[in-house]
């Protein structure tokens, strides 16, 4: 048999639409790969270098802009219209385990967080809020100068209790206590009752007053600037924190119990429509962007094509050498070229 005839026979048998030889070859390759130890399939040093070489600012920024940020936006939009509750992702077994952990959980001391927030900035942020809350309370007090009994305030703008509270809370707190004691010394039982009633009535709505006042404060230009300074200072503090200090807090958590919950959480959540929709949505979106591109294009874009190709060729050569030495491959070749 001439080489030309043999060559034609091999090509015909491999390219036929229902070729059993092609299926047999594919099975041989897959079975050979599945039988290899992972250390034979993957060169750890090569993979490490490839991953690190791809983690450039340009590559990460492109991944964030093309996939991460749009994916977050898609998820946020889907969640807003979703009726799913957190409990749909938590099995009853996991729920019970989490409750047991909560009963004996001791919160970490978080010593690394000490001084992360500048107290002076917090005082500057909240002082006007507390002042306004106290002013609202003062208007209800049945004491002279506060409007409750109608007593005439002093001619000096800051002598009445209402005007007095408009000053800095920090500077006037002790004076306010002394002033209250002197006023209360001359009150009768009826005024004391009114005072108690005013305090009780105000306490019912104090939280709402505080929230409304705090919201306005945070929306103001000065409030936003102070919040920015507080957050920036906290970030600087965290950046200067040792990983060892953070680990101390993790060591204080019941990690064994938490790890024991994970299988129940994941196994229950994975088949849910909530998780299934996320996976389907993000895979479809990824293929819209990169589905028509070749692996070579993606590697070129990441700047890792040459290194990745060389690594794949070396690894393939080593694996194929082992495959070609197997009895199964020899039998397959014999059948392929047989008349």
C-alpha positions in Angstrom: 0.0 0.0 0.0 1.4 3.3 -1.0 1.8 6.2 1.4 -0.8 8.2 -0.7 -3.4 5.5 -0.2 -2.7 5.2 3.5 -2.8 8.9 3.9 -6.2 9.1 2.1 -7.6 6.3 4.2 -6.6 7.9 7.4 -8.1 11.3 6.5 -11.3 9.6 5.3 -11.7 7.7 8.5 -11.0 10.7 10.7 -13.2 13.2 8.8 -16.3 11.1 8.1 -19.4 12.7 9.7 -20.0 9.5 11.8 -16.4 8.5 12.3 -16.0 6.1 15.2 -12.2 6.7 15.0 -12.6 10.4 15.9 -14.8 9.5 18.8 -12.4 6.9 20.0 -9.4 9.4 19.8 -11.4 12.0 21.7 -12.2 9.4 24.4 -8.5 8.4 24.6 -7.4 12.0 25.1 -10.0 12.8 27.7 -9.5 9.6 29.7 -5.7 10.2 29.6 -6.2 13.7 31.0 -8.6 12.6 33.7 -6.1 10.0 34.8 -3.3 12.5 35.4 -2.4 13.9 38.8 -3.1 17.6 38.9 0.6 18.4 39.4 1.2 16.8 36.0 -1.5 18.8 34.3 -0.6 22.2 35.8 2.8 23.7 36.3 2.3 25.9 39.4 5.1 28.3 38.7 3.9 28.8 35.1 0.4 29.5 36.2 1.6 31.8 38.9 3.6 33.9 36.5 0.7 34.0 33.9 -1.8 35.1 36.5 0.5 37.8 37.9 1.4 39.1 34.4 -2.3 39.5 33.6 -3.1 41.5 36.8 -2.1 44.8 35.3 -4.0 48.0 36.0 -5.2 48.2 32.4 -6.5 44.6 32.4 -8.2 44.9 35.8 -9.8 48.2 34.8 -11.1 46.7 31.5 -12.5 43.7 33.4 -14.3 46.0 35.8 -15.7 48.3 33.1 -16.8 45.5 30.8 -18.0 42.9 33.2 -17.9 43.7 37.0 -19.6 47.1 37.0 -22.3 46.2 34.4 -22.9 42.9 36.2 -23.4 44.7 39.5 -25.9 47.1 37.8 -27.8 44.2 36.2 -28.0 42.4 39.6 -29.1 45.5 41.4 -31.9 46.1 38.8 -33.0 42.5 39.0 -33.1 42.5 42.9 -35.2 45.7 43.0 -38.0 43.9 41.1 -37.5 40.6 42.8 -39.9 39.2 45.5 -37.2 36.8 46.8 -36.3 36.9 50.5 -33.0 36.1 52.0 -34.5 33.0 53.5 -35.1 31.5 50.1 -31.3 30.9 50.0 -31.0 29.5 53.5 -32.2 26.0 54.4 -33.8 25.3 57.7 -30.8 23.3 58.8 -28.5 26.3 58.0 -30.9 28.7 59.7 -30.9 26.6 62.9 -27.1 26.4 62.9 -26.8 30.2 62.5 -29.1 30.7 65.4 -27.0 28.4 67.5 -23.8 30.3 66.6 -25.5 33.6 67.3 -26.3 32.6 70.9 -22.7 32.0 71.8 -21.0 34.5 69.4 -18.6 36.9 71.0 -18.0 39.9 68.9 -14.3 40.6 68.1 -12.7 43.4 70.1 -11.6 45.1 66.8 -8.7 46.9 68.6 -7.3 47.8 65.2 -10.3 50.0 64.7 -9.5 52.2 67.7 -8.9 55.8 66.7 -10.0 55.0 63.1 -12.6 57.8 63.4 -11.6 61.3 64.5 -13.8 62.2 67.5 -13.4 65.9 66.8 -14.9 65.5 63.3 -17.8 63.5 64.7 -18.5 66.1 67.3 -18.5 68.8 64.6 -20.8 66.7 62.5 -23.3 65.9 65.3 -23.2 69.0 67.5 -25.8 70.9 65.4 -28.0 67.8 65.3 -28.0 67.5 69.1 -28.6 71.2 69.5 -31.7 71.0 67.3 -33.0 68.0 69.2 -32.5 69.8 72.5 -34.2 72.9 71.1 -37.2 70.9 70.1 -37.3 69.5 73.6 -36.8 72.9 75.2 -39.9 74.2 73.4 -42.0 71.7 75.3 -40.5 72.4 78.8 -42.9 74.2 81.2 -40.1 76.5 82.5 -39.7 80.3 82.3 -38.1 81.3 79.0 -38.9 78.1 77.3 -42.5 78.8 76.3 -44.1 76.1 78.4 -45.5 78.4 81.2 -45.3 81.6 79.2 -42.8 83.2 81.5 -41.1 86.2 80.0 -37.5 85.5 78.9 -34.7 87.7 80.0 -33.9 90.7 77.9 -30.6 89.2 77.1 -30.7 87.0 74.0 -28.9 84.1 75.6 -30.5 84.2 79.0 -33.7 82.2 78.2 -33.4 78.5 78.1 -34.3 78.4 74.4 -31.7 80.9 73.5 -29.2 79.3 75.9 -29.5 76.0 74.0 -28.6 77.6 70.7 -25.0 77.8 71.9 -22.5 75.0 71.5 -23.8 71.9 73.3 -20.3 70.9 74.2 -19.5 74.2 75.9 -22.8 74.6 77.7 -23.8 71.1 78.9 -22.7 71.6 82.5 -24.2 75.1 82.7 -27.5 73.7 81.3 -27.6 71.1 84.2 -26.9 73.8 86.8 -29.5 76.1 85.3 -32.1 73.3 85.3 -31.5 72.6 88.9 -32.0 76.3 89.9 -35.2 76.5 87.9 -36.6 73.2 89.2 -35.9 74.3 92.8 -38.9 76.7 92.7 -41.4 74.6 90.7 -44.5 73.2 92.2 -46.0 69.8 91.8 -48.1 70.8 88.8 -45.2 72.2 86.9 -43.2 69.0 87.7 -46.0 67.0 86.3 -46.0 69.1 83.2 -42.3 68.7 82.9 -42.6 64.9 83.1 -45.4 64.9 80.6 -43.4 67.0 78.2 -40.4 64.7 78.5 -42.6 61.6 77.9 -44.3 63.2 74.9 -41.1 64.3 73.4 -39.4 60.9 73.8 -42.1 59.4 71.6 -41.0 61.4 68.6 -37.3 62.1 69.5 -36.0 59.4 67.2 -37.8 60.9 64.2 -36.6 64.4 65.1 -33.0 63.1 65.3 -33.3 61.2 62.0 -34.8 64.2 60.2 -32.2 66.6 61.6 -29.3 64.2 60.9 -30.5 63.7 57.3 -30.5 67.5 56.7 -27.1 67.8 58.3 -25.6 65.1 56.1 -27.1 66.7 53.0 -25.6 70.1 53.8 -22.3 71.1 52.2 -20.5 71.2 55.5 -22.0 67.8 56.5 -20.8 66.2 53.3 -17.3 67.6 53.7 -17.1 66.3 57.3 -18.3 62.9 56.3 -15.7 62.8 53.6 -13.0 63.7 56.0 -14.2 61.0 58.5 -14.2 58.4 55.8 -10.8 59.4 54.4 -9.3 59.2 57.9 -10.8 55.8 58.4 -9.4 54.6 55.1 -5.9 55.9 56.0 -6.2 54.1 59.4 -7.1 50.8 57.8 -4.3 51.1 55.2 -1.9 51.5 58.1 -3.3 48.4 59.9 -1.3 45.2 60.0 -2.9 42.1 58.6 -1.9 40.3 61.8 -4.2 42.7 63.8 -7.1 41.9 61.5 -6.4 38.2 61.9 -6.8 38.5 65.7 -10.5 39.3 65.1 -11.0 36.5 62.7 -9.4 34.1 65.2 -12.0 35.2 67.7 -14.9 34.0 65.4 -16.2 30.4 65.6 -14.7 29.5 62.3 -15.3 25.8 62.6 -19.1 26.3 63.2 -19.3 28.9 60.3 -17.5 26.6 57.9 -19.9 23.8 58.9 -22.8 26.0 57.8 -21.4 26.7 54.3 -22.3 23.3 52.7 -25.9 23.7 53.8 -26.0 27.3 52.5 -24.4 26.6 49.1 -26.3 23.3 48.5 -29.6 24.9 49.2 -29.0 28.1 47.3 -27.4 26.8 44.1 -30.6 25.2 42.7 -32.8 28.2 43.6 -34.3 30.3 40.8 -32.5 33.3 42.3 -29.0 31.9 41.9 -29.9 30.2 38.6 -31.1 33.5 37.1 -27.9 35.2 38.2 -25.7 32.6 36.6 -27.7 32.5 33.4 -27.9 36.3 33.1 -24.1 36.8 33.7 -23.0 34.0 31.3 -25.3 35.4 28.6 -23.9 38.9 29.1 -20.3 37.6 29.0 -20.8 35.8 25.8 -22.4 39.0 24.2 -19.1 40.8 24.9 -16.4 38.0 24.4 -18.3 35.1 22.9 -17.1 35.7 19.3 -13.5 36.4 20.2 -10.8 33.7 20.1 -8.8 32.6 23.1 -5.8 34.0 21.3 -7.4 37.4 21.1 -8.2 37.4 24.8 -4.6 36.4 25.6 -3.2 39.0 23.3 -5.4 41.7 25.0 -4.1 40.5 28.4 -0.5 40.6 27.2 0.0 36.9 28.0 -0.3 35.2 24.6 3.4 34.2 24.2 3.8 33.0 27.7 0.5 31.1 27.7 1.1 29.5 24.3 4.6 28.4 25.3 3.3 26.9 28.5 0.4 25.1 26.7 2.7 23.7 24.1 5.2 22.3 26.7 2.4 20.8 28.8 0.7 19.3 25.7 3.9 17.7 24.5 4.5 16.1 27.9 1.0 14.8 28.1 0.8 13.6 24.6 4.1 11.6 25.0 2.4 9.7 27.8 -0.7 9.2 25.7 1.2 7.9 22.7 2.9 5.2 24.9 -0.4 3.7 26.1 -1.7 0.4 24.8 -5.0 2.0 24.0 -3.5 4.5 21.7 -1.4 1.8 19.9 -4.6 -0.2 19.4 -6.4 2.8 18.1 -3.7 3.6 15.5 -3.7 -0.1 14.4 -7.4 0.0 13.8 -7.1 3.4 12.0 -4.6 2.2 9.4 -5.9 -1.4 9.0 -7.2 -2.3 5.6 
